[in-house]
Amino acid sequence: MHPGQNGVMKHTIPSLPTTAAALLAALLPTVASAAPAASRIDKVTVYPGTAQVERVTRVAAGAREVVLGCLSTDADLASLQLEADAGVRIGPVTATTVPRQEAPACNTHPLDPRIEALEDRIAQVNADIGARELLLAQLKGNGTGPGVYGSGPASAGGLGATLNLVQRTAQEQLQQLRPLRRQAEQLERELTPLQAERARQQNRGQVRELVIQVSARADGDLRLRYLVQGPTWAPSYRATLDSSAGHIDMERLAQVRQTSGEDWSGVSLRLSTGSPRASVQGPQPRTWQVSPRPPQAEMRALSKAAMPAPAPAMAEAAALSDAAPEPDFAVQVAETGFATEFEVPGRVDVRSGGQSVAFALDAQRWPATTWVQTLPERDASAWLVAEIARPAGVWPDGRLQLLRDRQVVGNSVWRSQGGAKLTLPFGRDDQVRVRSLPVTTSSASSGFIGQRSERRTGWLFEVENRHRTPVEIEVLDSSPVPTDEQITVVREFDPQPQTTQWNEQPGIVAWRQRLTPGQTARFSASYRLSYPKDMPLLERR
């Protein structure tokens, strides 16, 4: 325990092995203590697969003990940190785990107000239904009270008026009963899942109680920070291309989900691309030993002797393989410090029900270069693509929704790994017509007494711009790349492509040309392969 900035006293529980923390929670006896103090979750930082929770409670002057109950057993005691204002000194901390049924205060649930409100509305509607059904029973003469016809004789005219009144009243009651019953059924449908969710969360077995010894000379706040396994967040993105203005509006979104057993109500939420559960150290070098290979018999004996005891690293890997899979959320670089963090504006609610809550993080506008790309040998279609400069900061992989001029074109995956430029697809361009025209192919023998075979093949592509504005097009083709010196390839192009190693891929040919409205361009590629006659060819594309 030592003073921090602004006179805040900090107390950190020494890092204990997880097993030691579990034994501490299981073996501590139940002691008589003060009633649990009111506390609230104030701040939460969510990482991929875990979260750091900060809980705050008020300590009154003269207090010697603070009891915090109904805490989730998912909290990692080994990560517990305590801080207090200058007037509060922190002493030992003990933890007790008890069944939820033995802690009546823990049986309250944030869903209780909604459930009680629905139950009250259902009771009110059912009372209205019951009253109308009772009135109908009386109208039928089956009521317990006096008949509706009265007790004295009635004239023919009075009886007719009474019968008309009875008929109208019965019709009105029957007409009003039907919507009331529908309303009751709808309220029951709303109530059932809420009751099931409350029962599921309240039956999670056990809760944890912390008893913190303090010495409070004055009123002050006591803050607890601990890690909880399970909560996670995943990024998603929405890219909107303005094809006329030449820019992309990129929105960063986040889906947050948690099942910690503690609702986060009105918390300050922060999302981080870091990971406290990731490895803290890289691989270490080992000595490279070179020795003469022993005889085979000795090698087999050494191998059998080494089999029964796996290395510690192998045992640890086997244990980890049985755990829950890590989310696919790999971040390797940092924007500032060692992670990028997003502060969600205001105070937010994330319930512990497993449902996802979406938040908008930020929006940026980037200049973009667009062109139409086609690979006619595979598909005689044209596709719009846009290129942007790699954005600064950490941009984890995530779902990407694509819009072109505010029209949804589909979904893809955002991956920011690669070079200095990023290319995003924006769907088919039906205003660019692509045709693949047939060409002549042939096979022949050549060389000394026909010892080599030759094969000619090729393509002829035609691209037409039907837009009212000029369009930049990119035509791609795969040319043969020999992997044996006995195979030769002669390539002929018209016109000559700008590159034969598109995106640093050997043999990928690319033509770039600007087409005016209504303009048509042709591109041809011819390939002559020569190889030994007795050599079968294996071609992979």
N, C-alpha and C positions, 0 to 999 in steps of 0.2 A: 504494500500500500504506500503510495507516494502522491504528493500533490501534483496535479496537472496544470494546464493553463487556466487562468482566471480563478485560481484557488479551488478547482474541482479535485476532489480526492478520487484516485483511481485504485481499484483493487482487482487483480486478475487471479482467478483460481489457476493454480499450476496445471499445465497440460497433463492430463491423466490418460492412460490407455483406456480404450473403450470398455474393456472387460472390467477394469477397476471402477469405472463410473457405474457400470451395471451392478457390481457387487455393492457399491456404496448405496445405491437406491434400494437394493433388495434387503440388505442386512440391517439398515438403521432401524431402531425400534420406534414405535409410535409413541410420541410424547405429548403430554398435554401442553397446549400452546394457545396463544391468543387467537382470536377470530381472524380469518384471512382478511388481509387488507385489500382495498380496491386498487386495481391496477388496470392499465390499458396499454395496448400495443400502439406505439406512436409512430415508429418508422420501420420500414421493411426494405431491405435490398435483396432483390431476387437475382440469382445466378442460374445458369443452366443446371438444373437438378438439385439445387439447394437454395436456401435463403437465410439471411441474417436478420433476426427479429430483435427490435429494441423495445422493451417494455418499461413503462414508467409508473412509479407509485409514489405517493406523498408520505413523508415521514414526519410525524409530529414531534415537537420539542419534548425531550424527556423519555422518548421511546427507547426501549432496550431490545426489542425484537420485532421483526417484520415477518409476517407469514403470508406467502403468496400461494394460493391454491388453484386447482382446476387447470394446471398447466399441461400441455401436451407431452406425452411420453416420447414423441418423436424428437424433442429437443435434445441436443447433444450436450451433456453436462461437461464434457471435457473442454468444450469451447466457451463455457460460461465466463463472461466478464462483467464486473460490477463497477459502477461509478456513482459518486454521491456528491452533493453540494458540500461546500466547505464546512458547514456546521454539523455534518453527519459523518461519523467514523464507522467503518465497516469491519465486522468481526467474522467469525467462522460461519460457514454455510452448510446446512444439512439438507438432505433430500429424502422424501418418503414417497413411495408409489403405492397407491391404494386402489381397490376396485371403485369404479365410478358409482356403483350403487351405494357405497358407504360414504359418499360425499354428496349429501343432498343439494348443497349449493351449486354443484357442478351439473345438476340435471336441468338447469335452465338453459335455454337455447335461444340464439338470435331469431329463430323462426317463430318463437312463441307468440309475439304480437300479431303476426300475419295469420297464424293458425287460429288464435282466439278471435280475431276479427271475423274470419270466415265462419267459425262455429257460431258466433253471435248472429250473423246474417242468416245462416241456415236455420237457426232456432226461430228467428223472427218470421221467416217465410213459412216454416212448418206450422207455426202458430196461426198464421193467416189461413193456411190451407185447412187446418183443423176446424177453425171457426166457421169457415164456409161449408165444410162437409157436415158440421153439426146443424147448420141452418137448413141444408138440403134434407137432412134426415127428419127435421121437424116438419118441413114442407110435405114430406111423404107420409106424415102421420106417425113416424117411428120415434119421435123425440120424447123426452121424459117430461117436458113441460106441457102446458095446455095446448090444445089443437089450434091451428091457425084459423079455424072457422068460427071460433068463439063458442060460448056455452049456451047462448039463447037461440031461438028460432030466427031464421032469416028469410026475407022475401025472395021471390024469384029473381028480381033485379039485383038485390044485394048479393045473392049467391053468385050470380054471373060476374059481377064486378070483382068479387073476392077471388073467383077462379082465375080471372084474367090477371089479377095482381100476383097470385101464386105462380102462374105460368111465366110471367115476365121476370119475377124474382129468381125463379129456378134457372131460367135461361141465362140471366146475368151471372149467377154464381158459377154455372158450368163453364161459361165462356172465360171467366177470370181464373178458374182453377187450372186450366191447361197451361197458360204462361207461367203461373206460379210454380207448378210442378217442374216445368222445364228449367226455370231459374234455380230451383232446389237441386236438380240434377247437375246443372253447370257448376254450381258452388261446390258440390260434392266432388266433381272431377278436379276442381282446383285444389281442394283440400287434401285429397288422397296422396298425391306425390309429395306435398310438403310434410305430411305426417310420416311418410315412409323415409324421407330424407332425414328428418329429425331423429327418428328411431335408429336409423343406420349410424348416425354420428354419435348418438348418446350411448350406443351399445359397443363402443370401441374398446371396451375392457377396462382400462385403467387410466388414472390421472396422476399427476405428480404435484407434490406440495413442497415448497422450499421454505425453510426457516432460516432467516438471516439475522444474526446477532449484530446490533447496532448500538451506537452511543450518540444520541442526538442532542446537541446543545441548543439547537434552534431548528425551526421548520426547514425542510429541504426536500429535494427530489432524489429518489434513488432509481438508477437506470440499470437494467439488465440487458446484456446482449448475448445471444446464443444462436447457433446454427440449427436449422431444421432441415432434415433430408426430405426430398420429395417435391417441394414447389419448384416450378420451372417456368421459363418463358421462351417463346420461339419468335423469331423475327419474320415478318412478311413485308412485301413491298408492292407498291402500285406505281407503274410507270405510264404516263400519258404523253404521247407524242403529238406535238403540233406540227404537222407536215408542212404547212405554209410558212410558219414563223421559224422553223428549224430549231426547236428546243424541246427538251423533255422535262416534265414536272415529275419528280420522284418523291413519293410519300413513304416514310418509314412507319410501319405499324408493328404492334406487338400483341401476342396472345399470351395471357398469364393464366396459370392454372395451379391450384394448390389443394391438397387434402391433408393438411397438417393437424386437423382437429380443432384449430383455433381460427375463428373468423377474423379477418382483417377489416375492421370497420373504421372508416375515417382516418386512414393511415397516410403518411407521407411515403409514397412508393418510388423506389429507384430501381432501374433495371440495368444490370451490368453484364458486359461481355466477358468478364473475367470468370474464373472458376476456382474456388477454394479447394475443390476436390481433385484438381489436376495434379500431375506430378510436379514436385518442386525442384527436381534435380535432373539434369540430362544424363545420358550414358557416360560412363567412366571408362578410361582406357584399361586394357589388360595386357599383360606381357605376352608377346608372340614368341612361342617356343617352337623350335625346329629340332626334331630328334630323329634318329634312325627308326624306321618302322620295325617293330618286333615281329617274330614269327607268328604265323596265323594261329597256332594253338595258344600261344600266350595272349594274343589279342582277344580270343574268345573267352579266356579265363578272366581277363581284366573286365571285359564287357559284362559278364554274368555277375561279377562281384560288385559292380557299380549299379546294377539295376535296382536292388531293393530300396535304396534310400534316394529319393529324388532330391534335387537341389532345392534350397529354401525358395528361390525365385520361382521354380516350377510349382511348388506347393501353393505359393501365394497366388500365382496365376490361375490355378485350378479353383481356388476359393473364390476369386473374383469372377470367374466365369459363371458361377451359380447365382451371382447377384443380378439385380435388375440391369438391363442394358442401358448404357449411357446414351443420352439424347445426341442426335447427330448435330453437333453445334461446336465446331472446331474454330477457335480463334488463336492466331499465332503471333499477331503483331498488335501494337498498341497505338492509340491516337495521342493520348497524353498520359504519361506515366506508364501503366501496364494494362489499361483497359479503357474502353469507352463506356460511359455511364449516361443513362437518360433519366432525368427527373420528371416524373409525371406531374403535370400541373395540378394544384389543389389537393384536396383530400379525397381518397377513393376507397371503395369497398371491394374486397375480393373474398367471397365466402368459401368456406372449406367444404365444397361439395363436388369438386372435380370439374365444374363447368368452366369454360374458357371465357375470360373477360378481355375485350379488345381495347387497346389504347392507341391513339395516334401520337407518334413521337415528334416528328418534324417533317418539313417539306423543303425541297431544294429544286432550283431550276438550273438545268445544264444546257449549254449549246450542244447541238447534235448535227452530225453529217449523215445524210440519208442517201441510199442508193437502192437499186433493185438487183437482186441476185438470182441467178438461175443455174441449174445443173442439168442441161437438156438431155444428156445421155441417160440420166436416171429418171427425170420427171420434167415433162415439158410445161413447167409452171414458173411463174415469177413471184418472188417473195421480197417484201420490203424489209430492209434492215437499217438500223441506226447505230452510229458509232459515237461514243462519248469518251472523254478523258477519265481515267480511273479516279474516283473520288477519294479524298483524303479521309483517314480514319479507319476504324474497324467496321466492316460490312459483312457480317456472318451470312453464310448460305441460308436461303429461305425461299418460301413460295413467292412467286412474282406474278402479279396480274398485269396484263398489257392492254392498253387502250390506244387507239389511233383516232385522233380528232374526236375524242370523247366517246367513241364507240368501242365496246369491249371486243377484242379480237381473240382472246384466249389466255391461257396460263402457261407459265414456264417456271424455271428455277433460277434464282439469282445466285451466281457464283462469281465472286470478285477476284479469284486467283487468275494469274496470267500476266500479260505485259502491261504496258502503259495505257493501252486502249481497251475498251470493252465494247462488244457488239451485242445489241439486243434485237430480237426478231419481232416484227410487227405484222405478221400475217401475209396472206396472199394478195398480190396486186393483179387484179383481173384486167387492168387497163394496159398491161404489157403482154403482148401475144408472143408465145415462144413456139417454134416448130423445129422438129428434128427431121431433116430430109435424108432419104436413103442415099447411100454411096456404094460403089462396087467394092467387094472384098474378094480376095483370091489367095490361093496357096500354090506353091511351086517348089521344085528342087533346084539346087544350084551347087556350085563347087565341083571338085574333082569327082567325076562319075556320080554326080548326084548325092554326095555325102552330107549335104546340108539341106535343111528345109527352110522355106521362106513363107511368110504369111503377111498379107497386107490387109489392113483394116483402117477405118476412119469414120469421121462424122462430119456432117454439115448442119449448122444451126442457123436459124433465122429468128431475129428478134425485132418486133415492131412496137413503137411507142404510140399508143392511142390516147395518151393524156393530152391536155391542152397546154401543158407546160413542158419544158425540157426535162429529161430524166437521165440520171447517171445509171448505167447498167454495168453489171459485172457477170461475165459468163465464165463458168468453171468447167474443167474437164480433167479426167485422170488419165495420164499417159503412162505407158508401161515403164517399169523400173526394173532392170535385170539385177539379179542377185548372184549371177555366175558369169565369169569372164568369157565363157563360151557362147553366151547369149548376147547378141548385139541388137540395138534398136536405132532405127533412123526415123527422125521426126520431121514432119513438114507441116507448117502452119500458114494460114492466110486469113487475116493479117497476122503478124508476129505478136504473140502475147506479151503483156507487160512483165510477166514473171512465170517461171516454171517451177517455183517453190513457194506457192501461196501459203501464207502463214507458216513458213519454214517447213513445209511438208514436201519432201522430194517427189517430183513427178506431177504435182497438182498445178495445172496450167490455169492462168487467169487473164482474161481480156477485160479492159476497162474502156468504156466509150460513152460519150454524151450523145444522146439522141434527141433531136428536135421533135416537136409534135408531128406525128404522122410519118416519121422517118423509120426506115427498115435497114437493118444491118445483118450481114452474113459473116459467119466464122466457120472455118474448116480446119480439121485436124486429121492428118494421115500418119499412120504408123506402119513401119516395115520391120518385122521381127525375123531374125536369122538365128538358127540354132542347129546343133547336130541332129541328123535324121533319126538316130536311135535314142535321142533324149526326149522323154515325155515331159511336157510342160505342166506345171502346177501354177494356176493363176488365182490370186486372191485380190478381191476388191472390197 
